[in-house]
């Protein structure tokens, strides 16, 4: 990685230099101790410039057309004077942490837009459908002046609801399949969604799409409301043909306005920041544990006991943490 000072990176972020924005993101993604120190310094400096965007999480099963939706929805936002950053999270190999990182090529038209920034990021094995530094990457994009952050998540199932912990709006893309239209949709995801868009609706499947909409609305009726006075809308359209995207935009705007009216917008963001704090506390404790020679030996001992199934892994972890805190 090219050695750039924190000041150079911050100036690059402020000026909207996409190359330096990318370098800053690479820095916060790095796990090297020296990079982590610089990353913390950078994030601290840009904090006053963050928090002014609308953060939209977009999820859906593989084949739902997430990339096509994001490309055309991003272009719609730009046409309305927005600056759009896309964080396209790619699945990493659990063996070598490699990643396909193909979303940038799939969003070729959007990537050419001056007011768009696309950053593919590997999950590096992190669960929840997002990369472990997606939140920090989002802060860098906000500091660079991007006021609409679109996060395309890995379609991994129930654990993907964790994306709601870093976004203001959670959008679920659905396509029409055979049999029971609700089959395979986890209750956890349904409880988290704010807007549902049934994609790839064509003239020949319009009736089926409308039936699917009725089924989804019926299912949503029995779930608790995530936001007071908000009924999750189910919209129909085709991202490829730019049908229904304007309606999605209006519903997103309506939902954000309602959160502001209900005084929940900032409260939810504060809660999300607290969860990031908890995450990093765990990360740094593990890191320090591996660095401290006096602690490393009994850390390895209990890990070995767990790996050899001499004891329950959770029990070994509890014993280790108790020893660590006593020390």
C-alpha positions in Angstrom: 0.0 0.0 0.0 1.3 3.5 -1.0 2.4 5.4 2.1 0.3 8.5 2.3 0.0 10.8 5.3 -3.3 11.2 7.1 -3.4 14.8 6.0 -3.0 13.9 2.4 -5.8 11.3 2.6 -8.1 13.8 4.4 -7.4 16.5 1.8 -8.2 13.9 -0.9 -11.4 12.9 0.8 -12.5 16.6 1.2 -11.7 17.4 -2.5 -13.6 14.3 -3.7 -10.5 12.7 -5.2 -11.7 9.2 -5.9 -8.3 7.6 -6.0 -7.5 8.9 -2.5 -10.9 8.1 -1.2 -10.2 4.5 -2.4 -6.8 4.6 -0.6 -8.4 5.8 2.6 -10.9 2.9 2.4 -8.1 0.4 1.8 -6.5 1.8 4.9 -9.5 1.3 7.2 -9.9 -2.2 5.7 -6.4 -3.2 6.6 -5.8 -5.3 9.7 -2.1 -4.3 10.1 -1.5 -2.6 13.4 0.3 0.4 11.9 -2.6 0.9 9.4 -5.2 0.5 12.2 -3.5 3.4 14.1 -3.5 5.7 11.1 -7.1 4.6 10.2 -8.3 5.6 13.7 -6.5 9.0 13.4 -8.2 9.5 10.0 -11.7 8.5 11.2 -11.4 10.8 14.2 -10.5 13.8 12.0 -13.3 13.3 9.5 -16.0 12.7 12.1 -17.4 16.3 11.9 -18.0 15.8 8.1 -20.0 12.6 8.5 -23.6 11.7 9.2 -25.2 13.9 6.5 -26.2 11.2 4.1 -29.2 8.8 3.7 -28.0 5.2 4.1 -29.9 2.6 2.1 -29.4 -1.1 2.5 -30.4 -3.2 -0.4 -30.8 -7.0 -0.1 -32.4 -9.9 -1.9 -31.8 -13.4 -3.0 -29.2 -14.0 -5.7 -30.7 -13.3 -9.1 -33.1 -10.6 -7.7 -31.4 -8.0 -9.8 -29.7 -6.0 -7.0 -26.8 -4.7 -9.2 -29.2 -3.6 -12.0 -31.5 -2.0 -9.5 -28.6 -0.1 -7.8 -27.2 1.1 -11.2 -30.5 2.5 -12.4 -31.7 3.7 -9.0 -28.3 5.4 -8.5 -28.6 7.1 -11.9 -32.1 8.3 -10.8 -30.7 9.8 -7.6 -27.9 11.6 -9.6 -30.6 13.0 -11.9 -32.1 14.5 -8.8 -28.9 16.3 -7.8 -27.6 13.6 -5.4 -24.0 12.3 -5.1 -24.1 8.5 -4.8 -21.7 6.1 -3.2 -22.2 2.4 -3.8 -20.7 -0.1 -1.4 -21.0 -3.4 -3.1 -20.2 -6.2 -0.7 -18.8 -9.3 -2.3 -18.7 -12.8 -0.7 -15.1 -13.8 0.2 -13.7 -17.2 0.0 -13.7 -18.8 3.5 -10.4 -20.5 2.5 -8.2 -17.7 1.1 -10.4 -14.6 1.8 -10.4 -14.0 -1.9 -13.4 -12.2 -3.5 -15.1 -12.0 -6.9 -15.5 -8.2 -6.7 -17.4 -8.1 -9.9 -20.0 -5.4 -9.1 -18.0 -2.5 -10.5 -18.0 -4.2 -13.9 -21.7 -4.9 -13.7 -22.5 -1.3 -12.9 -20.5 0.0 -15.9 -22.8 3.0 -16.7 -23.1 4.2 -13.1 -19.3 3.9 -12.6 -18.8 6.5 -15.4 -20.9 9.1 -13.6 -18.9 11.9 -12.1 -21.2 12.0 -9.0 -21.0 8.3 -8.4 -18.4 6.3 -6.5 -18.5 2.5 -6.5 -16.4 0.5 -4.0 -16.5 -3.3 -4.0 -15.5 -4.7 -0.6 -14.9 -8.3 0.4 -16.7 -9.6 3.5 -13.5 -11.4 4.5 -15.7 -14.1 6.2 -17.6 -11.6 8.2 -21.2 -12.7 8.8 -24.3 -10.5 8.4 -24.0 -9.8 4.7 -21.7 -6.8 5.3 -18.0 -6.3 5.5 -16.6 -5.7 8.9 -15.5 -2.1 8.0 -18.6 -1.2 5.9 -19.6 1.3 8.6 -16.3 3.1 8.6 -16.2 3.0 4.7 -19.5 4.7 4.8 -18.2 7.5 7.0 -15.4 8.2 4.5 -17.9 8.4 1.7 -20.0 10.8 3.7 -17.0 13.0 4.5 -16.3 13.1 0.7 -19.8 14.6 0.2 -21.8 11.6 -1.0 -25.3 12.2 0.3 -26.8 8.9 -0.8 -25.1 5.7 0.3 -26.3 2.4 -1.3 -25.1 -0.8 0.3 -25.6 -3.9 -1.8 -25.4 -6.9 0.6 -24.5 -10.5 0.1 -27.7 -12.6 -0.3 -26.9 -15.0 2.6 -30.2 -15.4 4.3 -31.3 -14.6 7.8 -28.0 -13.2 9.1 -28.4 -10.4 6.5 -30.7 -8.5 8.8 -27.5 -7.2 10.4 -27.4 -4.7 7.5 -30.2 -2.8 9.2 -27.8 -2.0 12.0 -25.9 0.4 9.7 -28.6 1.9 7.4 -31.6 4.3 7.6 -33.7 2.4 5.1 -33.8 -1.4 4.5 -35.0 -2.2 1.0 -35.8 -5.8 0.1 -35.8 -6.9 -3.6 -38.1 -9.9 -4.4 -38.6 -11.8 -7.7 -41.5 -14.0 -8.7 -40.7 -17.7 -8.4 -42.6 -20.9 -8.5 -44.8 -22.3 -5.8 -45.3 -20.5 -2.5 -44.1 -16.9 -3.0 -43.3 -16.5 0.7 -41.2 -19.6 0.9 -37.6 -18.9 1.7 -38.3 -15.4 3.1 -37.1 -15.5 6.7 -39.2 -13.8 9.3 -36.2 -11.9 10.6 -35.8 -10.2 7.2 -39.5 -9.4 6.9 -39.4 -7.8 10.4 -36.5 -5.5 9.3 -37.6 -4.3 5.9 -38.9 -0.8 5.3 -39.7 -1.1 1.6 -40.3 -4.1 -0.7 -39.8 -4.0 -4.4 -40.9 -6.9 -6.6 -38.4 -6.7 -9.5 -38.5 -8.2 -13.0 -42.3 -7.7 -13.4 -43.2 -8.1 -17.1 -46.5 -8.0 -18.9 -46.8 -11.8 -18.9 -46.3 -12.1 -15.1 -48.2 -9.0 -13.9 -51.1 -11.0 -12.5 -48.7 -13.3 -10.6 -46.8 -10.2 -9.3 -50.0 -8.7 -8.0 -50.9 -11.9 -6.2 -47.4 -12.0 -4.7 -47.9 -8.4 -3.5 -51.2 -9.4 -1.8 -49.4 -12.4 -0.1 -46.6 -10.2 1.2 -49.0 -7.5 2.5 -50.9 -10.2 4.3 -47.8 -11.5 5.9 -46.6 -8.0 6.9 -49.9 -7.4 8.5 -49.1 -9.9 11.2 -45.7 -8.5 12.0 -45.0 -5.7 14.5 -44.4 -2.3 13.0 -40.8 -1.3 12.9 -41.6 2.4 12.7 -44.8 4.1 14.2 -47.4 4.9 11.5 -45.5 3.1 8.8 -47.0 0.3 6.7 -44.3 -1.4 4.6 -45.1 -0.7 0.9 -44.8 -3.5 -1.6 -44.0 -2.0 -5.0 -43.9 -3.6 -8.5 -41.6 -2.8 -11.3 -38.6 -3.6 -13.5 -35.2 -2.1 -12.6 -33.9 -3.0 -16.1 -36.7 -1.0 -17.7 -36.7 1.8 -15.1 -40.3 1.0 -14.1 -41.2 1.7 -10.5 -37.9 3.2 -9.4 -39.5 6.7 -9.0 -42.0 5.1 -6.6 -39.2 3.5 -4.6 -37.5 6.9 -4.4 -40.7 8.6 -3.1 -41.3 5.9 -0.5 -37.7 6.2 0.7 -38.2 10.0 1.1 -41.5 9.5 2.8 -40.0 7.0 5.3 -37.1 9.2 6.2 -39.5 12.2 6.7 -41.6 10.0 9.0 -38.5 9.0 11.1 -37.6 12.6 11.4 -41.1 13.5 12.5 -41.2 10.6 15.0 -37.7 11.7 16.3 -36.4 8.2 15.7 -33.9 9.0 13.0 -31.0 10.2 15.3 -32.0 7.7 18.1 -31.6 4.8 15.7 -28.2 6.1 14.5 -27.0 6.4 18.1 -28.1 2.8 18.7 -26.2 1.7 15.6 -23.0 3.6 16.8 -23.3 1.8 20.1 -23.4 -1.6 18.3 -20.3 -0.6 16.4 -18.6 0.3 19.7 -19.5 -3.2 21.0 -18.1 -4.8 17.9 -14.8 -3.0 18.1 -14.4 -3.6 21.8 -14.5 -7.3 21.0 -12.1 -6.9 18.1 -9.6 -5.0 20.1 -9.8 -7.3 23.1 -9.0 -10.3 20.8 -6.2 -8.3 19.2 -4.6 -7.3 22.5 -5.0 -10.9 23.7 -2.9 -12.1 20.9 -0.3 -9.4 21.3 0.3 -9.8 25.1 2.8 -12.6 25.7 1.7 -13.0 29.3 -1.9 -13.7 28.1 -1.2 -15.5 24.9 -0.2 -18.8 26.6 -3.5 -19.4 28.4 -5.4 -18.0 25.4 -3.8 -20.8 23.3 -4.4 -23.4 26.0 -8.1 -22.7 26.2 -8.4 -22.5 22.4 -6.7 -25.9 22.2 -9.1 -27.3 24.7 -12.0 -26.1 22.6 -10.6 -27.3 19.3 -9.9 -30.8 20.8 -13.4 -30.7 22.2 -12.1 -31.4 25.7 -14.7 -28.9 26.8 -17.5 -26.9 25.4 -16.0 -23.9 23.4 -18.3 -21.4 25.1 -17.2 -22.7 28.5 -13.5 -22.4 27.6 -14.1 -18.9 26.3 -15.9 -18.0 29.6 -13.0 -19.4 31.7 -10.4 -17.5 29.5 -12.3 -14.2 29.8 -12.6 -14.5 33.6 -8.9 -15.2 33.8 -8.2 -12.2 31.6 -10.3 -9.8 33.6 -8.7 -11.0 36.9 -5.3 -10.4 35.4 
